[in-house]
Amino acid sequence: METFGRGCLWLILGAIGLLVLAFITQSTINIPWFIFIPIVILVFWMASKKRKK
């Protein structure tokens, strides 16, 4: 459960970062699904690796 929480935290922080970037540049940021899904998998993989240390 700790891995899931850490992964979700990083995804939320990334989304907030993109929201701030879009607000500053006053633009729309579109992320295609074939880029978004590997990023989600990578974030949870990294979160699981941190727990084992």
MARGULUM-59348 format. One record per residue (C-alpha): residue number from 1; residue in three letters; x, y, z. Coordinates in Angstrom, 3 decimals. Layout:
# residues N
<r kemar="NUM" vexdren="Ala" east="X" north="Y" up="Z"/>
...
//
This chain:
# residues 53
<r kemar="1" vexdren="Met" east="0.000" north="0.000" up="0.000"/>
<r kemar="2" vexdren="Glu" east="2.931" north="2.331" up="0.661"/>
<r kemar="3" vexdren="Thr" east="4.100" north="1.937" up="-2.950"/>
<r kemar="4" vexdren="Phe" east="0.635" north="2.819" up="-4.237"/>
<r kemar="5" vexdren="Gly" east="0.506" north="5.934" up="-2.039"/>
<r kemar="6" vexdren="Arg" east="3.965" north="7.073" up="-3.083"/>
<r kemar="7" vexdren="Gly" east="3.163" north="6.493" up="-6.771"/>
<r kemar="8" vexdren="Cys" east="-0.084" north="8.434" up="-6.485"/>
<r kemar="9" vexdren="Leu" east="1.719" north="11.261" up="-4.694"/>
<r kemar="10" vexdren="Trp" east="4.244" north="11.595" up="-7.536"/>
<r kemar="11" vexdren="Leu" east="1.485" north="11.485" up="-10.163"/>
<r kemar="12" vexdren="Ile" east="-0.477" north="14.197" up="-8.334"/>
<r kemar="13" vexdren="Leu" east="2.625" north="16.378" up="-7.977"/>
<r kemar="14" vexdren="Gly" east="3.375" north="15.924" up="-11.682"/>
<r kemar="15" vexdren="Ala" east="-0.193" north="16.893" up="-12.595"/>
<r kemar="16" vexdren="Ile" east="0.022" north="19.999" up="-10.403"/>
<r kemar="17" vexdren="Gly" east="3.341" north="20.882" up="-12.044"/>
<r kemar="18" vexdren="Leu" east="1.779" north="20.587" up="-15.509"/>
<r kemar="19" vexdren="Leu" east="-1.195" north="22.660" up="-14.367"/>
<r kemar="20" vexdren="Val" east="1.117" north="25.423" up="-13.123"/>
<r kemar="21" vexdren="Leu" east="3.112" north="25.286" up="-16.364"/>
<r kemar="22" vexdren="Ala" east="-0.090" north="25.556" up="-18.422"/>
<r kemar="23" vexdren="Phe" east="-1.270" north="28.465" up="-16.254"/>
<r kemar="24" vexdren="Ile" east="2.025" north="30.347" up="-16.610"/>
<r kemar="25" vexdren="Thr" east="2.210" north="29.850" up="-20.376"/>
<r kemar="26" vexdren="Gln" east="-1.579" north="30.306" up="-20.760"/>
<r kemar="27" vexdren="Ser" east="-1.771" north="27.282" up="-23.048"/>
<r kemar="28" vexdren="Thr" east="-3.264" north="23.818" up="-23.203"/>
<r kemar="29" vexdren="Ile" east="-1.063" north="20.794" up="-22.604"/>
<r kemar="30" vexdren="Asn" east="-2.152" north="17.579" up="-24.324"/>
<r kemar="31" vexdren="Ile" east="-0.425" north="14.322" up="-23.403"/>
<r kemar="32" vexdren="Pro" east="-1.165" north="11.392" up="-25.736"/>
<r kemar="33" vexdren="Trp" east="-2.114" north="8.087" up="-24.130"/>
<r kemar="34" vexdren="Phe" east="0.935" north="6.308" up="-25.580"/>
<r kemar="35" vexdren="Ile" east="3.156" north="8.689" up="-23.580"/>
<r kemar="36" vexdren="Phe" east="0.968" north="8.930" up="-20.453"/>
<r kemar="37" vexdren="Ile" east="0.593" north="5.185" up="-19.794"/>
<r kemar="38" vexdren="Pro" east="4.364" north="4.432" up="-19.790"/>
<r kemar="39" vexdren="Ile" east="4.918" north="7.421" up="-17.487"/>
<r kemar="40" vexdren="Val" east="2.359" north="6.025" up="-15.019"/>
<r kemar="41" vexdren="Ile" east="3.997" north="2.583" up="-15.162"/>
<r kemar="42" vexdren="Leu" east="7.450" north="4.152" up="-14.681"/>
<r kemar="43" vexdren="Val" east="6.309" north="6.181" up="-11.656"/>
<r kemar="44" vexdren="Phe" east="4.864" north="3.135" up="-9.893"/>
<r kemar="45" vexdren="Trp" east="7.953" north="1.053" up="-10.776"/>
<r kemar="46" vexdren="Met" east="10.195" north="3.741" up="-9.281"/>
<r kemar="47" vexdren="Ala" east="7.980" north="3.887" up="-6.179"/>
<r kemar="48" vexdren="Ser" east="8.255" north="0.126" up="-5.719"/>
<r kemar="49" vexdren="Lys" east="12.052" north="0.239" up="-6.050"/>
<r kemar="50" vexdren="Lys" east="12.343" north="2.929" up="-3.370"/>
<r kemar="51" vexdren="Arg" east="10.453" north="0.796" up="-0.884"/>
<r kemar="52" vexdren="Lys" east="12.875" north="-2.143" up="-1.192"/>
<r kemar="53" vexdren="Lys" east="15.956" north="-0.092" up="-0.206"/>
//
